Amino acid sequence: MDIEGLLRVKPEELAEGLLARWKVLDEQLPGVIRNLEAEEDSLSPKVERAVNSHKLANETVSELKMERNSRQKEARALLATVRKFGDNLSESGGMVNLDPGWKKEKLLEELEEIESQIETSALDHKSEGKLITRRKRLIEQNDKWLKERKIANPEMAKFVEARREMVENFRESEKAHTKMLDTVNKAQPLYEKKVALQDEIRDVRRQLDRAKELLSQSSKAIEHWQRRLDEGFGEIGSGHDDLLADMHRVMSGGASSFSRKKKSKIREGEEE
């Protein structure tokens, strides 16, 4: 229907259409509300479980990260102690019988280099994983080296014990890091499920609020339009002509109520 055709619609026809629409809504909305409430009740425990599962996964990641960082910190401190013991033994001749391959490999230097990169560089999981694998191989070399030597003096015993603790902490750090990455991977689908369910229940609640709002308005709307149909719409200027006034103004070339309100807002803005 074009604008002129729309303007020729009689107030009675418009009121009858609005009344019919409100009556349909008044009849159907209670059922719609019941269905939406049932859907909300069904979704609520699912959303709660999804939120709790993702929260638990995040807490596990946080705990594993703390464990990894704590172990790495302890291992790095021991690395400095081992370095000190090694230097002292070298100066006193206590390491004279060490395999020359040990000095060539420079195990401690390589470990220090790896830890420096992990601690100071912004690495992705793949790059950090490569460094951890390299560190693991060096630690395995350390174990082999320790097994092949006999402790000849107390200083060597301290050196060996410090290295043993250092290696243990590095290994526990690696375990925590691996578990953390595994938990992060498992947490991703949990997060996606949580977001999807939250979006779904949010949409259901929006629909439910709107349905309740319309139902609360329906009785008054039905009463209003029924009264207008029963009592009539009156003449222009009678006080009961709100459906007709705007129509006649537009047909006479005047501005619609929307245009007048828009211009009024523009003027208010200019005055401010």
Summary of the structure (lengths in Angstrom):
residues: 272
radius of gyration: 39.4
end to end distance: 40.7
largest distance: 117.9
contacts: 694
relative contact order: 0.13
helix: 86%
strand: 0%
